[in-house]
């Protein structure tokens, strides 16, 4: 079995591609930090996650 691939918490359903310079994964990604630090962006991400979960459940 191979090494697990971390998933990007921002680009739902996509693997972490280390798109932020200096990041080693989602845990120290500047983009993740910016989104999670902004209440409006964090809420919008939560909405997208709920929509995705509902669509997955319905399918």
PDB file with one MODEL, atoms N, CA, C and O in Angstrom:
MODEL        1
ATOM      1  N   UNK A   1       0.845  -1.178   0.000  1.00  0.00           N
ATOM      2  CA  UNK A   1       0.000   0.000   0.000  1.00  0.00           C
ATOM      3  C   UNK A   1       0.891   1.242   0.000  1.00  0.00           C
ATOM      4  O   UNK A   1       1.890   1.286   0.718  1.00  0.00           O
ATOM      5  N   UNK A   2       0.539   2.249  -0.799  1.00  0.00           N
ATOM      6  CA  UNK A   2       1.358   3.440  -0.939  1.00  0.00           C
ATOM      7  C   UNK A   2       1.128   4.462   0.161  1.00  0.00           C
ATOM      8  O   UNK A   2       0.243   4.321   1.005  1.00  0.00           O
ATOM      9  N   UNK A   3       1.935   5.466   0.120  1.00  0.00           N
ATOM     10  CA  UNK A   3       1.844   6.557   1.090  1.00  0.00           C
ATOM     11  C   UNK A   3       0.558   7.347   0.840  1.00  0.00           C
ATOM     12  O   UNK A   3       0.251   7.649  -0.313  1.00  0.00           O
ATOM     13  N   UNK A   4      -0.208   7.694   1.892  1.00  0.00           N
ATOM     14  CA  UNK A   4      -1.433   8.461   1.693  1.00  0.00           C
ATOM     15  C   UNK A   4      -1.138   9.842   1.114  1.00  0.00           C
ATOM     16  O   UNK A   4      -0.132  10.466   1.452  1.00  0.00           O
ATOM     17  N   UNK A   5      -2.018  10.307   0.249  1.00  0.00           N
ATOM     18  CA  UNK A   5      -1.861  11.609  -0.386  1.00  0.00           C
ATOM     19  C   UNK A   5      -2.756  12.611   0.354  1.00  0.00           C
ATOM     20  O   UNK A   5      -3.971  12.423   0.405  1.00  0.00           O
ATOM     21  N   UNK A   6      -2.174  13.672   0.929  1.00  0.00           N
ATOM     22  CA  UNK A   6      -3.009  14.652   1.632  1.00  0.00           C
ATOM     23  C   UNK A   6      -3.934  15.365   0.657  1.00  0.00           C
ATOM     24  O   UNK A   6      -3.533  15.714  -0.454  1.00  0.00           O
ATOM     25  N   UNK A   7      -5.175  15.578   1.081  1.00  0.00           N
ATOM     26  CA  UNK A   7      -6.161  16.261   0.267  1.00  0.00           C
ATOM     27  C   UNK A   7      -6.163  17.753   0.583  1.00  0.00           C
ATOM     28  O   UNK A   7      -5.971  18.160   1.729  1.00  0.00           O
ATOM     29  N   UNK A   8      -6.380  18.552  -0.444  1.00  0.00           N
ATOM     30  CA  UNK A   8      -6.453  20.000  -0.260  1.00  0.00           C
ATOM     31  C   UNK A   8      -7.777  20.348   0.403  1.00  0.00           C
ATOM     32  O   UNK A   8      -8.831  19.989  -0.123  1.00  0.00           O
ATOM     33  N   UNK A   9      -7.757  21.030   1.534  1.00  0.00           N
ATOM     34  CA  UNK A   9      -9.000  21.392   2.195  1.00  0.00           C
ATOM     35  C   UNK A   9      -9.737  22.546   1.509  1.00  0.00           C
ATOM     36  O   UNK A   9     -10.884  22.834   1.848  1.00  0.00           O
ATOM     37  N   UNK A  10      -9.098  23.195   0.565  1.00  0.00           N
ATOM     38  CA  UNK A  10      -9.704  24.321  -0.142  1.00  0.00           C
ATOM     39  C   UNK A  10     -10.276  23.873  -1.485  1.00  0.00           C
ATOM     40  O   UNK A  10     -11.432  24.162  -1.797  1.00  0.00           O
ATOM     41  N   UNK A  11      -9.482  23.179  -2.266  1.00  0.00           N
ATOM     42  CA  UNK A  11      -9.929  22.660  -3.571  1.00  0.00           C
ATOM     43  C   UNK A  11     -10.497  21.270  -3.322  1.00  0.00           C
ATOM     44  O   UNK A  11      -9.791  20.271  -3.457  1.00  0.00           O
ATOM     45  N   UNK A  12     -11.748  21.211  -2.967  1.00  0.00           N
ATOM     46  CA  UNK A  12     -12.395  19.982  -2.523  1.00  0.00           C
ATOM     47  C   UNK A  12     -12.250  18.862  -3.541  1.00  0.00           C
ATOM     48  O   UNK A  12     -12.509  19.038  -4.732  1.00  0.00           O
ATOM     49  N   UNK A  13     -11.833  17.716  -3.043  1.00  0.00           N
ATOM     50  CA  UNK A  13     -11.679  16.539  -3.890  1.00  0.00           C
ATOM     51  C   UNK A  13     -10.356  16.454  -4.626  1.00  0.00           C
ATOM     52  O   UNK A  13     -10.128  15.501  -5.370  1.00  0.00           O
ATOM     53  N   UNK A  14      -9.486  17.422  -4.436  1.00  0.00           N
ATOM     54  CA  UNK A  14      -8.194  17.420  -5.125  1.00  0.00           C
ATOM     55  C   UNK A  14      -7.069  17.174  -4.126  1.00  0.00           C
ATOM     56  O   UNK A  14      -7.169  17.566  -2.964  1.00  0.00           O
ATOM     57  N   UNK A  15      -6.000  16.525  -4.579  1.00  0.00           N
ATOM     58  CA  UNK A  15      -4.869  16.322  -3.681  1.00  0.00           C
ATOM     59  C   UNK A  15      -4.111  17.625  -3.452  1.00  0.00           C
ATOM     60  O   UNK A  15      -4.183  18.548  -4.263  1.00  0.00           O
ATOM     61  N   UNK A  16      -3.395  17.687  -2.352  1.00  0.00           N
ATOM     62  CA  UNK A  16      -2.532  18.838  -2.086  1.00  0.00           C
ATOM     63  C   UNK A  16      -1.384  18.800  -3.093  1.00  0.00           C
ATOM     64  O   UNK A  16      -0.629  17.830  -3.157  1.00  0.00           O
ATOM     65  N   UNK A  17      -1.269  19.854  -3.867  1.00  0.00           N
ATOM     66  CA  UNK A  17      -0.209  19.905  -4.876  1.00  0.00           C
ATOM     67  C   UNK A  17       0.905  20.859  -4.465  1.00  0.00           C
ATOM     68  O   UNK A  17       1.760  21.215  -5.276  1.00  0.00           O
ATOM     69  N   UNK A  18       0.888  21.266  -3.208  1.00  0.00           N
ATOM     70  CA  UNK A  18       1.900  22.181  -2.690  1.00  0.00           C
ATOM     71  C   UNK A  18       1.969  23.447  -3.534  1.00  0.00           C
ATOM     72  O   UNK A  18       3.051  23.901  -3.906  1.00  0.00           O
ATOM     73  N   UNK A  19       0.800  24.012  -3.832  1.00  0.00           N
ATOM     74  CA  UNK A  19       0.725  25.196  -4.692  1.00  0.00           C
ATOM     75  C   UNK A  19       1.226  26.460  -3.998  1.00  0.00           C
ATOM     76  O   UNK A  19       1.489  27.466  -4.656  1.00  0.00           O
ATOM     77  N   UNK A  20       1.357  26.414  -2.683  1.00  0.00           N
ATOM     78  CA  UNK A  20       1.851  27.566  -1.935  1.00  0.00           C
ATOM     79  C   UNK A  20       3.344  27.380  -1.678  1.00  0.00           C
ATOM     80  O   UNK A  20       3.735  26.393  -1.054  1.00  0.00           O
ATOM     81  N   UNK A  21       4.187  28.301  -2.141  1.00  0.00           N
ATOM     82  CA  UNK A  21       5.637  28.142  -1.958  1.00  0.00           C
ATOM     83  C   UNK A  21       6.021  27.928  -0.487  1.00  0.00           C
ATOM     84  O   UNK A  21       5.560  28.645   0.401  1.00  0.00           O
ATOM     85  N   UNK A  22       6.853  26.950  -0.260  1.00  0.00           N
ATOM     86  CA  UNK A  22       7.346  26.655   1.079  1.00  0.00           C
ATOM     87  C   UNK A  22       6.463  25.693   1.860  1.00  0.00           C
ATOM     88  O   UNK A  22       6.850  25.242   2.938  1.00  0.00           O
ATOM     89  N   UNK A  23       5.285  25.371   1.336  1.00  0.00           N
ATOM     90  CA  UNK A  23       4.386  24.464   2.050  1.00  0.00           C
ATOM     91  C   UNK A  23       4.862  23.027   1.915  1.00  0.00           C
ATOM     92  O   UNK A  23       5.402  22.626   0.883  1.00  0.00           O
ATOM     93  N   UNK A  24       4.652  22.267   2.970  1.00  0.00           N
ATOM     94  CA  UNK A  24       4.958  20.843   2.931  1.00  0.00           C
ATOM     95  C   UNK A  24       3.675  20.024   2.901  1.00  0.00           C
ATOM     96  O   UNK A  24       3.721  18.797   2.815  1.00  0.00           O
ATOM     97  N   UNK A  25       2.549  20.685   2.970  1.00  0.00           N
ATOM     98  CA  UNK A  25       1.233  20.045   2.952  1.00  0.00           C
ATOM     99  C   UNK A  25       0.187  21.030   3.432  1.00  0.00           C
ATOM    100  O   UNK A  25       0.510  22.190   3.690  1.00  0.00           O
ATOM    101  N   UNK A  26      -1.062  20.599   3.559  1.00  0.00           N
ATOM    102  CA  UNK A  26      -2.127  21.502   3.978  1.00  0.00           C
ATOM    103  C   UNK A  26      -1.894  22.133   5.352  1.00  0.00           C
ATOM    104  O   UNK A  26      -2.387  23.224   5.634  1.00  0.00           O
ATOM    105  N   UNK A  27      -1.140  21.437   6.198  1.00  0.00           N
ATOM    106  CA  UNK A  27      -0.935  21.923   7.561  1.00  0.00           C
ATOM    107  C   UNK A  27      -0.154  23.231   7.630  1.00  0.00           C
ATOM    108  O   UNK A  27      -0.284  23.957   8.616  1.00  0.00           O
ATOM    109  N   UNK A  28       0.648  23.557   6.629  1.00  0.00           N
ATOM    110  CA  UNK A  28       1.391  24.816   6.670  1.00  0.00           C
ATOM    111  C   UNK A  28       1.243  25.611   5.363  1.00  0.00           C
ATOM    112  O   UNK A  28       2.144  26.351   4.966  1.00  0.00           O
ATOM    113  N   UNK A  29       0.109  25.444   4.718  1.00  0.00           N
ATOM    114  CA  UNK A  29      -0.171  26.139   3.463  1.00  0.00           C
ATOM    115  C   UNK A  29      -0.727  27.535   3.747  1.00  0.00           C
ATOM    116  O   UNK A  29      -1.660  27.692   4.534  1.00  0.00           O
ATOM    117  N   UNK A  30      -0.153  28.529   3.109  1.00  0.00           N
ATOM    118  CA  UNK A  30      -0.609  29.907   3.289  1.00  0.00           C
ATOM    119  C   UNK A  30      -2.037  30.108   2.812  1.00  0.00           C
ATOM    120  O   UNK A  30      -2.788  30.863   3.430  1.00  0.00           O
ATOM    121  N   UNK A  31      -2.430  29.452   1.728  1.00  0.00           N
ATOM    122  CA  UNK A  31      -3.794  29.584   1.227  1.00  0.00           C
ATOM    123  C   UNK A  31      -4.792  29.034   2.242  1.00  0.00           C
ATOM    124  O   UNK A  31      -5.818  29.661   2.505  1.00  0.00           O
ATOM    125  N   UNK A  32      -4.505  27.889   2.802  1.00  0.00           N
ATOM    126  CA  UNK A  32      -5.388  27.302   3.810  1.00  0.00           C
ATOM    127  C   UNK A  32      -5.493  28.247   4.998  1.00  0.00           C
ATOM    128  O   UNK A  32      -6.588  28.483   5.508  1.00  0.00           O
ATOM    129  N   UNK A  33      -4.386  28.780   5.434  1.00  0.00           N
ATOM    130  CA  UNK A  33      -4.391  29.709   6.570  1.00  0.00           C
ATOM    131  C   UNK A  33      -5.249  30.934   6.269  1.00  0.00           C
ATOM    132  O   UNK A  33      -6.056  31.350   7.101  1.00  0.00           O
ATOM    133  N   UNK A  34      -5.075  31.516   5.072  1.00  0.00           N
ATOM    134  CA  UNK A  34      -5.852  32.706   4.713  1.00  0.00           C
ATOM    135  C   UNK A  34      -7.351  32.429   4.712  1.00  0.00           C
ATOM    136  O   UNK A  34      -8.135  33.215   5.245  1.00  0.00           O
ATOM    137  N   UNK A  35      -7.741  31.317   4.115  1.00  0.00           N
ATOM    138  CA  UNK A  35      -9.174  30.989   4.049  1.00  0.00           C
ATOM    139  C   UNK A  35      -9.726  30.725   5.444  1.00  0.00           C
ATOM    140  O   UNK A  35     -10.800  31.217   5.791  1.00  0.00           O
ATOM    141  N   UNK A  36      -9.009  29.961   6.236  1.00  0.00           N
ATOM    142  CA  UNK A  36      -9.513  29.609   7.561  1.00  0.00           C
ATOM    143  C   UNK A  36      -9.467  30.787   8.532  1.00  0.00           C
ATOM    144  O   UNK A  36     -10.184  30.782   9.532  1.00  0.00           O
ATOM    145  N   UNK A  37      -8.649  31.782   8.260  1.00  0.00           N
ATOM    146  CA  UNK A  37      -8.549  32.960   9.123  1.00  0.00           C
ATOM    147  C   UNK A  37      -9.620  34.002   8.799  1.00  0.00           C
ATOM    148  O   UNK A  37      -9.882  34.884   9.616  1.00  0.00           O
ATOM    149  N   UNK A  38     -10.240  33.916   7.627  1.00  0.00           N
ATOM    150  CA  UNK A  38     -11.243  34.883   7.206  1.00  0.00           C
ATOM    151  C   UNK A  38     -12.635  34.290   7.457  1.00  0.00           C
ATOM    152  O   UNK A  38     -12.980  33.280   6.845  1.00  0.00           O
ATOM    153  N   UNK A  39     -13.438  34.887   8.335  1.00  0.00           N
ATOM    154  CA  UNK A  39     -14.749  34.316   8.671  1.00  0.00           C
ATOM    155  C   UNK A  39     -15.663  34.123   7.457  1.00  0.00           C
ATOM    156  O   UNK A  39     -16.366  33.116   7.372  1.00  0.00           O
ATOM    157  N   UNK A  40     -15.663  35.069   6.524  1.00  0.00           N
ATOM    158  CA  UNK A  40     -16.523  34.955   5.343  1.00  0.00           C
ATOM    159  C   UNK A  40     -16.070  33.810   4.434  1.00  0.00           C
ATOM    160  O   UNK A  40     -16.892  33.027   3.958  1.00  0.00           O
ATOM    161  N   UNK A  41     -14.771  33.720   4.200  1.00  0.00           N
ATOM    162  CA  UNK A  41     -14.249  32.636   3.356  1.00  0.00           C
ATOM    163  C   UNK A  41     -14.435  31.281   4.025  1.00  0.00           C
ATOM    164  O   UNK A  41     -14.760  30.294   3.365  1.00  0.00           O
ATOM    165  N   UNK A  42     -14.228  31.238   5.330  1.00  0.00           N
ATOM    166  CA  UNK A  42     -14.400  29.987   6.072  1.00  0.00           C
ATOM    167  C   UNK A  42     -15.854  29.519   5.979  1.00  0.00           C
ATOM    168  O   UNK A  42     -16.110  28.329   5.791  1.00  0.00           O
ATOM    169  N   UNK A  43     -16.807  30.447   6.108  1.00  0.00           N
ATOM    170  CA  UNK A  43     -18.221  30.094   6.007  1.00  0.00           C
ATOM    171  C   UNK A  43     -18.567  29.627   4.589  1.00  0.00           C
ATOM    172  O   UNK A  43     -19.320  28.667   4.423  1.00  0.00           O
ATOM    173  N   UNK A  44     -18.030  30.293   3.575  1.00  0.00           N
ATOM    174  CA  UNK A  44     -18.295  29.884   2.193  1.00  0.00           C
ATOM    175  C   UNK A  44     -17.736  28.487   1.930  1.00  0.00           C
ATOM    176  O   UNK A  44     -18.373  27.685   1.247  1.00  0.00           O
ATOM    177  N   UNK A  45     -16.565  28.194   2.459  1.00  0.00           N
ATOM    178  CA  UNK A  45     -15.986  26.860   2.316  1.00  0.00           C
ATOM    179  C   UNK A  45     -16.881  25.829   3.001  1.00  0.00           C
ATOM    180  O   UNK A  45     -17.088  24.738   2.470  1.00  0.00           O
ATOM    181  N   UNK A  46     -17.405  26.165   4.163  1.00  0.00           N
ATOM    182  CA  UNK A  46     -18.315  25.253   4.864  1.00  0.00           C
ATOM    183  C   UNK A  46     -19.566  25.001   4.024  1.00  0.00           C
ATOM    184  O   UNK A  46     -20.056  23.873   3.968  1.00  0.00           O
ATOM    185  N   UNK A  47     -20.083  26.038   3.373  1.00  0.00           N
ATOM    186  CA  UNK A  47     -21.247  25.880   2.488  1.00  0.00           C
ATOM    187  C   UNK A  47     -20.921  24.929   1.341  1.00  0.00           C
ATOM    188  O   UNK A  47     -21.709  24.038   1.023  1.00  0.00           O
ATOM    189  N   UNK A  48     -19.760  25.120   0.723  1.00  0.00           N
ATOM    190  CA  UNK A  48     -19.354  24.256  -0.380  1.00  0.00           C
ATOM    191  C   UNK A  48     -19.216  22.810   0.079  1.00  0.00           C
ATOM    192  O   UNK A  48     -19.592  21.890  -0.647  1.00  0.00           O
ATOM    193  N   UNK A  49     -18.679  22.603   1.279  1.00  0.00           N
ATOM    194  CA  UNK A  49     -18.532  21.247   1.808  1.00  0.00           C
ATOM    195  C   UNK A  49     -19.897  20.612   2.048  1.00  0.00           C
ATOM    196  O   UNK A  49     -20.098  19.434   1.752  1.00  0.00           O
ATOM    197  N   UNK A  50     -20.846  21.403   2.592  1.00  0.00           N
ATOM    198  CA  UNK A  50     -22.194  20.877   2.820  1.00  0.00           C
ATOM    199  C   UNK A  50     -22.866  20.510   1.496  1.00  0.00           C
ATOM    200  O   UNK A  50     -23.498  19.459   1.387  1.00  0.00           O
ATOM    201  N   UNK A  51     -22.728  21.379   0.493  1.00  0.00           N
ATOM    202  CA  UNK A  51     -23.313  21.106  -0.824  1.00  0.00           C
ATOM    203  C   UNK A  51     -22.714  19.839  -1.427  1.00  0.00           C
ATOM    204  O   UNK A  51     -23.427  19.013  -1.996  1.00  0.00           O
ATOM    205  N   UNK A  52     -21.411  19.699  -1.299  1.00  0.00           N
ATOM    206  CA  UNK A  52     -20.736  18.522  -1.854  1.00  0.00           C
ATOM    207  C   UNK A  52     -21.191  17.261  -1.126  1.00  0.00           C
ATOM    208  O   UNK A  52     -21.426  16.231  -1.760  1.00  0.00           O
ATOM    209  N   UNK A  53     -21.318  17.332   0.199  1.00  0.00           N
ATOM    210  CA  UNK A  53     -21.764  16.171   0.976  1.00  0.00           C
ATOM    211  C   UNK A  53     -23.200  15.807   0.602  1.00  0.00           C
ATOM    212  O   UNK A  53     -23.525  14.626   0.484  1.00  0.00           O
ATOM    213  N   UNK A  54     -24.057  16.804   0.415  1.00  0.00           N
ATOM    214  CA  UNK A  54     -25.447  16.537   0.042  1.00  0.00           C
ATOM    215  C   UNK A  54     -25.520  15.910  -1.338  1.00  0.00           C
ATOM    216  O   UNK A  54     -26.308  14.991  -1.560  1.00  0.00           O
ATOM    217  N   UNK A  55     -24.709  16.395  -2.268  1.00  0.00           N
ATOM    218  CA  UNK A  55     -24.700  15.848  -3.619  1.00  0.00           C
ATOM    219  C   UNK A  55     -24.183  14.418  -3.625  1.00  0.00           C
ATOM    220  O   UNK A  55     -24.681  13.580  -4.377  1.00  0.00           O
ATOM    221  N   UNK A  56     -23.200  14.137  -2.803  1.00  0.00           N
ATOM    222  CA  UNK A  56     -22.629  12.791  -2.715  1.00  0.00           C
ATOM    223  C   UNK A  56     -23.654  11.836  -2.107  1.00  0.00           C
ATOM    224  O   UNK A  56     -23.785  10.696  -2.554  1.00  0.00           O
ATOM    225  N   UNK A  57     -24.375  12.296  -1.093  1.00  0.00           N
ATOM    226  CA  UNK A  57     -25.385  11.480  -0.426  1.00  0.00           C
ATOM    227  C   UNK A  57     -26.549  11.193  -1.380  1.00  0.00           C
ATOM    228  O   UNK A  57     -27.095  10.090  -1.391  1.00  0.00           O
ATOM    229  N   UNK A  58     -26.920  12.194  -2.176  1.00  0.00           N
ATOM    230  CA  UNK A  58     -28.050  12.052  -3.094  1.00  0.00           C
ATOM    231  C   UNK A  58     -27.730  11.121  -4.261  1.00  0.00           C
ATOM    232  O   UNK A  58     -28.627  10.511  -4.842  1.00  0.00           O
ATOM    233  N   UNK A  59     -26.460  11.017  -4.593  1.00  0.00           N
ATOM    234  CA  UNK A  59     -26.068  10.204  -5.772  1.00  0.00           C
ATOM    235  C   UNK A  59     -26.042   8.740  -5.522  1.00  0.00           C
ATOM    236  O   UNK A  59     -25.731   7.964  -6.426  1.00  0.00           O
TER     237      UNK A  59
ENDMDL
END
